[in-house]
Amino acid sequence: MNSKSIDMQGGSGLPIASGASVATDALVAPGDSAAPGGAVASEANGGETFDVAVIGAGPAGLTAGLYAARAGLRTAVFEQLSPGGQLAQTERIENYPGFSEGAGGFELAWSMKEQAERFGVQIINEGVSSLDLALPVKQLRTPYGSYSARSVIVATGARPRKLGVPGEAQLTGRGVSYCATCDGSFFRGKTVMVVGGGNTAAADAIYLSRLAERVILVHRRDKLRATPVYHDQLAKLENVSFMWSTEVRALHGEEGKLVSAQVEHLSDGALETVPVDGVFVAVGTQPNTEFLAGALPLDAGGYIAASETGETPIPGVFAAGDVRAKALRQVVTAVSDGAVCAEQAANHVAI
């Protein structure tokens, strides 16, 4: 596993959620001009129809774009943010094939973006706000206009899940974070808490141990769910401690900054206030599917119900990467999804 997070895809191509930590790199494809608000002024906006429209520029979306463009299809990838999704926020990925010493997440994501563009993918810096999938030629709407495509691949990924406790929303960006590699440097020499028990939480704790004076890992169970390699690394870190069978119940601030977390010890229900300068939440993800508004069927968790080849019940519409209901969400499975969906989209366009 990588040293920050499970290798999730997560490129959104959606409007930015309030309070989200985002990169600000603008992606303007060669030959395009930037429209107001960072949008790309595309000739497609005037009525041009793409063969394939990919929503989201994470590993799944960029791979789908690459494979579709190499198949000779006119391809656009929609992404409001910088490329890579959650991969771009990963300090290092160690289980992606071909990199014996690991690879930086942002660097890998950027290389995927440049490779896709080299084969003619047009990256449009607009978030897709709604879809009309009823007709053979699909319609995509953004805040800046409408686009048409014969096939659509949804690769909008997932975003960090929140704790849902009092004080969290008010203190997000003021001590509460969902990205250790994005915000860890603000907490040098301070005390931080990591909430979660999976690979993301373990990797975050390891990363933060190099910056913070003290790292407290809080998990609701009595052992981590993370893979064994993380257990061994954490055991060697003198500034990392654990609070087992414990859940965060509230976050408290003073003068607009986080000062403590209230936790409950599940064994006896006792409450404890823990002084902390930062809380890093790593309790899973939720899919970016709200914009679909019923256009595609979702499972109970909000993920798109699609086959292993990415096919949805609507001909010409596919789902790839973390947004799809699946057993394993990793960069390697996301790029696989993207390639498969591009092949399926090419077959559909050829009909």
C-alpha positions as CSV (number, residue, x, y, z in Angstrom):
1,M,0.0,0.0,0.0
2,N,1.0,3.6,-0.4
3,S,2.2,5.8,2.5
4,K,-0.7,8.1,2.6
5,S,-4.0,6.5,1.6
6,I,-5.6,3.5,0.0
7,D,-4.9,4.1,-3.6
8,M,-8.3,5.6,-4.4
9,Q,-9.2,7.4,-7.6
10,G,-11.7,10.1,-6.8
11,G,-11.4,12.6,-9.7
12,S,-14.7,14.4,-9.6
13,G,-15.5,16.6,-12.6
14,L,-18.1,18.1,-10.3
15,P,-18.7,21.5,-8.7
16,I,-16.5,22.1,-5.6
17,A,-18.1,21.1,-2.3
18,S,-18.0,23.7,0.4
19,G,-15.0,23.4,2.7
20,A,-13.1,21.0,0.4
21,S,-9.4,21.2,0.1
22,V,-8.6,21.6,-3.5
23,A,-5.7,22.2,-5.8
24,T,-5.7,25.3,-7.9
25,D,-3.8,24.3,-11.0
26,A,-5.8,25.2,-14.0
27,L,-6.0,22.7,-16.8
28,V,-6.4,24.3,-20.2
29,A,-5.8,22.0,-23.1
30,P,-3.5,23.3,-25.8
31,G,-5.3,25.6,-28.2
32,D,-8.2,26.3,-25.9
33,S,-8.9,29.6,-24.2
34,A,-10.0,30.0,-20.7
35,A,-13.6,31.1,-20.2
36,P,-14.8,33.0,-17.1
37,G,-14.5,31.0,-13.9
38,G,-11.8,28.7,-15.2
39,A,-13.9,27.0,-17.9
40,V,-12.5,26.0,-21.2
41,A,-14.1,27.7,-24.1
42,S,-14.7,24.7,-26.3
43,E,-15.9,24.5,-29.8
44,A,-18.2,21.7,-28.6
45,N,-20.1,24.3,-26.7
46,G,-21.4,25.6,-30.0
47,G,-22.9,22.3,-31.0
48,E,-20.0,20.0,-31.6
49,T,-20.7,16.4,-30.5
50,F,-18.0,14.3,-28.9
51,D,-17.8,10.6,-29.4
52,V,-17.0,10.0,-25.8
53,A,-17.4,12.4,-22.8
54,V,-15.7,11.3,-19.6
55,I,-16.7,13.0,-16.4
56,G,-13.9,13.1,-13.9
57,A,-10.1,13.3,-14.4
58,G,-8.9,10.8,-11.8
59,P,-7.0,7.7,-12.8
60,A,-10.2,6.0,-14.2
61,G,-11.2,9.1,-16.2
62,L,-7.8,9.8,-17.6
63,T,-7.3,6.2,-18.6
64,A,-10.7,6.1,-20.2
65,G,-9.9,9.3,-22.1
66,L,-6.5,7.9,-23.2
67,Y,-7.9,4.6,-24.5
68,A,-10.8,6.3,-26.3
69,A,-8.6,8.9,-28.0
70,R,-6.1,6.2,-29.1
71,A,-9.1,4.4,-30.6
72,G,-9.6,7.4,-32.8
73,L,-12.6,8.8,-30.9
74,R,-13.2,12.5,-30.3
75,T,-12.9,12.5,-26.6
76,A,-13.4,15.1,-23.8
77,V,-12.6,14.8,-20.1
78,F,-14.6,17.1,-17.8
79,E,-12.8,18.1,-14.5
80,Q,-13.3,21.3,-12.5
81,L,-10.3,20.6,-10.3
82,S,-6.7,19.6,-11.1
83,P,-6.2,16.0,-12.3
84,G,-5.8,12.9,-10.2
85,G,-8.6,13.1,-7.6
86,Q,-7.5,11.5,-4.4
87,L,-4.4,10.1,-6.1
88,A,-3.1,13.6,-6.5
89,Q,-3.4,14.1,-2.7
90,T,-1.5,11.0,-1.9
91,E,2.1,11.5,-0.8
92,R,3.4,8.2,-2.2
93,I,1.9,5.2,-3.8
94,E,3.8,2.0,-3.3
95,N,1.6,-0.7,-4.9
96,Y,1.2,0.6,-8.4
97,P,2.9,-1.8,-10.8
98,G,6.1,-0.7,-12.5
99,F,7.4,1.6,-9.8
100,S,9.8,-0.5,-7.7
101,E,10.6,2.5,-5.4
102,G,7.0,3.8,-5.4
103,A,5.8,7.0,-7.1
104,G,4.5,10.4,-5.9
105,G,0.7,10.6,-6.3
106,F,0.6,14.0,-7.8
107,E,3.4,13.3,-10.2
108,L,1.7,10.1,-11.4
109,A,-1.6,11.9,-11.8
110,W,0.0,14.7,-13.8
111,S,1.8,12.2,-16.1
112,M,-1.6,10.5,-16.7
113,K,-3.0,13.8,-17.7
114,E,-0.2,14.7,-20.0
115,Q,-0.3,11.3,-21.7
116,A,-4.0,11.6,-22.3
117,E,-3.5,15.1,-23.8
118,R,-0.7,13.8,-26.0
119,F,-3.2,11.5,-27.8
120,G,-5.7,14.2,-28.3
121,V,-7.9,14.2,-25.2
122,Q,-9.5,17.6,-24.7
123,I,-9.7,18.4,-21.0
124,I,-12.5,20.8,-20.2
125,N,-12.3,22.6,-16.8
126,E,-16.0,22.6,-16.0
127,G,-18.0,20.7,-13.5
128,V,-20.9,18.7,-14.9
129,S,-24.0,19.6,-13.0
130,S,-26.6,17.5,-14.7
131,L,-27.1,14.9,-17.5
132,D,-29.8,14.0,-20.0
133,L,-29.3,10.4,-21.0
134,A,-32.6,9.7,-22.6
135,L,-31.6,10.1,-26.2
136,P,-28.9,8.3,-28.3
137,V,-26.9,11.6,-28.2
138,K,-26.4,12.4,-24.5
139,Q,-26.5,15.9,-23.1
140,L,-24.1,17.2,-20.4
141,R,-24.7,20.5,-18.7
142,T,-22.2,22.6,-16.8
143,P,-22.4,26.1,-15.3
144,Y,-21.0,27.4,-18.6
145,G,-23.0,25.6,-21.3
146,S,-24.1,22.3,-22.7
147,Y,-22.2,19.5,-24.4
148,S,-23.2,16.5,-26.5
149,A,-21.7,13.0,-26.7
150,R,-22.6,9.7,-28.2
151,S,-21.2,7.9,-25.1
152,V,-20.6,9.0,-21.5
153,I,-18.3,7.5,-19.0
154,V,-18.9,8.6,-15.4
155,A,-15.7,8.5,-13.4
156,T,-16.4,11.0,-10.7
157,G,-14.8,9.1,-7.9
158,A,-15.4,9.5,-4.2
159,R,-14.7,12.1,-1.5
160,P,-13.7,11.7,2.2
161,R,-16.6,10.8,4.5
162,K,-17.2,13.1,7.4
163,L,-17.6,12.2,11.0
164,G,-21.0,14.1,11.3
165,V,-20.3,15.3,14.9
166,P,-21.0,18.8,16.4
167,G,-18.3,21.3,15.6
168,E,-16.9,19.5,12.5
169,A,-18.4,21.8,9.9
170,Q,-17.5,24.9,11.7
171,L,-13.9,23.9,12.3
172,T,-13.2,22.4,8.8
173,G,-10.2,24.3,7.6
174,R,-9.6,25.6,11.1
175,G,-8.0,22.5,12.6
176,V,-10.2,19.8,11.0
177,S,-8.8,18.3,7.7
178,Y,-9.5,15.3,5.4
179,C,-6.1,15.4,3.7
180,A,-2.9,14.8,5.7
181,T,-0.6,15.5,2.8
182,C,-2.4,18.7,2.0
183,D,-2.5,20.2,5.5
184,G,0.0,18.3,7.6
185,S,2.7,21.0,7.3
186,F,0.5,23.4,9.3
187,F,0.9,21.2,12.3
188,R,4.6,21.0,12.7
189,G,5.5,20.4,16.4
190,K,1.9,20.2,17.4
191,T,-0.5,17.5,18.7
192,V,-2.8,16.0,16.1
193,M,-5.5,13.3,16.1
194,V,-6.1,10.8,13.3
195,V,-9.6,9.2,13.3
196,G,-10.0,5.9,11.5
197,G,-8.6,2.4,11.4
198,G,-8.0,1.5,7.8
199,N,-5.1,2.0,5.4
200,T,-5.7,5.7,5.0
201,A,-5.7,6.4,8.7
202,A,-2.6,4.3,9.3
203,A,-0.8,6.0,6.4
204,D,-1.9,9.4,7.6
205,A,-0.5,8.7,11.1
206,I,2.8,7.6,9.7
207,Y,3.0,10.7,7.5
208,L,2.1,13.1,10.3
209,S,4.5,11.5,12.7
210,R,7.3,13.1,10.7
211,L,5.7,16.6,11.3
212,A,3.8,16.6,14.5
213,E,5.2,16.3,18.0
214,R,2.4,13.8,18.9
215,V,0.0,11.8,16.9
216,I,-3.1,10.1,18.5
217,L,-4.8,7.5,16.4
218,V,-8.4,7.0,17.4
219,H,-10.3,3.9,16.3
220,R,-13.7,2.5,17.2
221,R,-12.4,-1.1,17.3
222,D,-9.7,-2.8,19.4
223,K,-7.3,-3.2,16.4
224,L,-6.7,-1.6,13.0
225,R,-8.2,-2.8,9.8
226,A,-5.1,-1.7,8.0
227,T,-2.8,-4.2,6.2
228,P,0.0,-5.7,8.4
229,V,2.7,-3.6,6.8
230,Y,1.3,-0.5,8.5
231,H,1.1,-2.2,11.9
232,D,4.8,-2.8,11.8
233,Q,5.6,0.7,10.8
234,L,3.3,2.3,13.5
235,A,4.8,0.1,16.2
236,K,8.2,1.7,15.6
237,L,7.0,5.3,16.0
238,E,7.6,6.7,19.5
239,N,5.4,9.7,19.0
240,V,2.3,7.8,17.9
241,S,-0.2,6.5,20.5
242,F,-3.5,4.8,20.2
243,M,-7.0,5.2,21.7
244,W,-8.8,1.9,21.0
245,S,-12.5,1.2,21.1
246,T,-13.1,5.0,21.1
247,E,-15.2,7.3,19.0
248,V,-15.1,11.1,18.5
249,R,-18.4,12.7,19.7
250,A,-17.7,16.4,19.3
251,L,-15.1,18.9,18.3
252,H,-14.5,22.1,20.2
253,G,-13.0,25.4,19.2
254,E,-12.0,28.7,20.7
255,E,-11.7,31.9,18.7
256,G,-12.4,30.0,15.5
257,K,-9.7,27.3,16.0
258,L,-9.9,23.7,17.1
259,V,-8.7,23.2,20.6
260,S,-10.0,19.8,21.6
261,A,-11.9,16.6,20.7
262,Q,-14.4,14.9,22.9
263,V,-14.2,11.2,22.7
264,E,-16.3,8.3,24.1
265,H,-14.6,5.2,25.4
266,L,-17.0,2.5,24.1
267,S,-16.1,0.0,26.8
268,D,-17.7,2.0,29.6
269,G,-19.3,5.0,27.9
270,A,-16.9,7.4,29.7
271,L,-16.3,10.8,27.9
272,E,-12.9,12.4,27.7
273,T,-11.8,15.7,26.3
274,V,-8.5,15.5,24.5
275,P,-6.6,18.7,23.7
276,V,-5.5,18.7,20.1
277,D,-4.4,21.2,17.5
278,G,-5.6,19.2,14.5
279,V,-7.9,16.4,13.7
280,F,-7.4,14.4,10.5
281,V,-10.5,12.4,9.5
282,A,-9.9,9.1,7.6
283,V,-13.1,7.1,8.0
284,G,-13.8,6.1,4.4
285,T,-15.3,7.8,1.4
286,Q,-18.7,8.5,-0.3
287,P,-19.3,8.6,-4.0
288,N,-19.7,11.7,-6.0
289,T,-23.1,10.9,-7.5
290,E,-25.4,13.6,-6.3
291,F,-25.3,15.4,-9.6
292,L,-26.9,12.3,-11.3
293,A,-30.3,13.1,-9.7
294,G,-31.8,9.7,-10.5
295,A,-30.3,9.5,-14.0
296,L,-28.6,6.2,-13.2
297,P,-29.4,3.5,-10.6
298,L,-27.4,3.6,-7.4
299,D,-26.8,1.0,-4.7
300,A,-27.6,1.5,-1.0
301,G,-24.3,3.3,-0.5
302,G,-24.8,5.7,-3.4
303,Y,-22.4,4.0,-5.8
304,I,-23.4,3.5,-9.5
305,A,-24.8,0.0,-10.1
306,A,-22.8,-1.2,-13.1
307,S,-21.5,-4.4,-14.5
308,E,-17.8,-5.5,-14.3
309,T,-17.5,-4.0,-17.8
310,G,-18.9,-0.7,-16.5
311,E,-22.2,-1.0,-18.4
312,T,-25.2,0.7,-16.9
313,P,-28.9,0.0,-17.8
314,I,-28.6,2.9,-20.3
315,P,-26.9,2.1,-23.6
316,G,-23.8,4.1,-24.1
317,V,-23.4,5.1,-20.5
318,F,-20.7,3.5,-18.4
319,A,-19.2,3.9,-14.9
320,A,-15.5,3.5,-14.0
321,G,-13.4,3.8,-10.9
322,D,-14.4,4.4,-7.3
323,V,-17.8,5.7,-8.2
324,R,-18.9,2.2,-9.3
325,A,-20.1,-0.4,-6.9
326,K,-17.2,-2.8,-6.6
327,A,-15.2,-4.9,-4.1
328,L,-11.9,-3.2,-4.4
329,R,-11.1,0.5,-4.9
330,Q,-7.4,1.1,-5.8
331,V,-5.6,3.1,-8.5
332,V,-4.9,-0.1,-10.4
333,T,-8.6,-1.1,-10.5
334,A,-9.6,2.4,-11.4
335,V,-7.3,2.5,-14.5
336,S,-8.5,-1.0,-15.4
337,D,-12.1,0.2,-15.3
338,G,-11.2,3.2,-17.4
339,A,-9.7,1.0,-20.1
340,V,-12.6,-1.4,-20.2
341,C,-15.2,1.3,-20.3
342,A,-13.4,3.1,-23.2
343,E,-13.4,-0.2,-25.1
344,Q,-17.1,-0.6,-24.4
345,A,-17.8,3.0,-25.4
346,A,-15.9,2.5,-28.7
347,N,-18.0,-0.5,-29.5
348,H,-21.2,1.5,-28.7
349,V,-20.2,4.4,-30.9
350,A,-19.4,2.0,-33.8
351,I,-22.9,0.6,-33.8
